[in-house]
């Protein structure tokens, strides 16, 4: 793989590396959501959420549609949900392995 491709992949994963962006993507798995509902669910300032949503749109992970005065966000495709599910499985395995290791360490030895 060319170095540029590795760089692009690294930038993509860095873009995902923000708690608000991850939470937005998780919330949108339930379906299209008005921005005002995202603000309430996340408990962040609208301006902060707007910046995060703009980045997610720029990377093509979410779409925005206007319904009157309301902006509704949705996942751009099923691949995003697949990625989140894969991450959840990997994290679950990591935590399970750590829990088993912790249990071993706590055993009298």
C-alpha positions as CSV (number, residue, x, y, z in Angstrom):
1,X,0.0,0.0,0.0
2,X,1.3,3.5,-0.8
3,X,2.2,5.7,2.1
4,X,-0.7,8.1,1.1
5,X,-3.2,5.4,1.7
6,X,-1.8,4.7,5.2
7,X,-1.9,8.4,5.9
8,X,-5.6,8.6,4.7
9,X,-6.5,5.7,7.0
10,X,-4.7,7.3,9.9
11,X,-6.6,10.6,9.4
12,X,-9.9,8.7,9.2
13,X,-9.3,7.0,12.5
14,X,-8.1,10.2,14.1
15,X,-11.3,11.8,12.9
16,X,-13.3,9.1,14.7
17,X,-11.2,9.7,17.9
18,X,-13.6,12.2,19.6
19,X,-16.2,11.1,22.2
20,X,-18.9,13.4,20.8
21,X,-18.5,12.2,17.2
22,X,-18.6,8.5,18.3
23,X,-21.7,9.2,20.4
24,X,-23.4,11.0,17.5
25,X,-22.8,8.1,15.2
26,X,-24.1,5.7,17.9
27,X,-27.3,7.8,18.4
28,X,-27.9,7.9,14.6
29,X,-27.9,4.1,14.4
30,X,-31.5,4.4,15.8
31,X,-32.4,6.4,12.7
32,X,-32.5,10.0,11.5
33,X,-32.5,12.5,14.3
34,X,-33.1,16.2,14.5
35,X,-30.2,18.2,15.6
36,X,-32.1,19.6,18.6
37,X,-32.5,16.0,19.9
38,X,-28.8,15.3,19.5
39,X,-28.0,18.5,21.5
40,X,-30.2,17.2,24.4
41,X,-29.0,13.7,24.3
42,X,-25.3,14.7,24.2
43,X,-25.5,17.6,26.7
44,X,-23.1,19.7,24.6
45,X,-23.3,23.3,23.3
46,X,-25.0,23.6,19.9
47,X,-21.9,25.3,18.5
48,X,-19.7,22.4,19.6
49,X,-22.1,19.8,18.2
50,X,-22.3,21.8,14.9
51,X,-18.5,21.6,14.6
52,X,-18.5,17.8,15.2
53,X,-21.4,17.3,12.7
54,X,-19.6,19.4,10.1
55,X,-16.6,17.1,10.3
56,X,-18.7,14.0,10.1
57,X,-20.4,15.4,7.0
58,X,-17.1,16.3,5.5
59,X,-15.9,12.7,5.8
60,X,-19.2,11.4,4.4
61,X,-20.3,9.6,7.5
62,X,-23.5,11.5,8.1
63,X,-26.0,13.3,5.9
64,X,-28.1,16.3,6.7
65,X,-31.6,17.2,5.4
66,X,-33.7,20.2,6.1
67,X,-37.3,19.6,7.1
68,X,-38.7,23.1,7.4
69,X,-36.6,24.9,10.0
70,X,-35.3,21.6,11.4
71,X,-32.1,19.9,10.3
72,X,-32.2,16.1,10.6
73,X,-29.0,14.0,10.6
74,X,-28.7,10.4,9.5
75,X,-25.9,7.9,9.0
76,X,-24.6,8.0,5.4
77,X,-24.8,4.3,5.0
78,X,-24.7,0.8,6.6
79,X,-21.0,0.6,6.6
80,X,-20.8,3.2,9.4
81,X,-23.1,1.1,11.6
82,X,-21.0,-2.0,10.7
83,X,-17.9,-0.1,11.8
84,X,-19.4,0.8,15.1
85,X,-20.6,-2.7,15.8
86,X,-17.1,-4.1,15.0
87,X,-15.6,-1.6,17.4
88,X,-18.0,-2.6,20.1
89,X,-17.1,-6.3,19.6
90,X,-13.4,-5.6,19.7
91,X,-13.8,-3.4,22.9
92,X,-15.9,-6.1,24.5
93,X,-13.2,-8.7,23.9
94,X,-10.5,-6.4,25.2
95,X,-12.5,-5.7,28.4
96,X,-13.3,-9.3,28.9
97,X,-9.7,-10.3,28.5
98,X,-8.7,-7.5,30.9
99,X,-11.3,-8.7,33.4
100,X,-10.0,-12.3,33.2
101,X,-6.4,-11.0,33.8
102,X,-7.5,-8.9,36.7
103,X,-9.3,-11.9,38.3
104,X,-6.1,-13.9,37.9
105,X,-4.0,-11.1,39.5
106,X,-6.4,-11.0,42.5
107,X,-6.1,-14.7,43.2
108,X,-3.9,-15.5,46.1
109,X,-0.7,-16.8,44.7
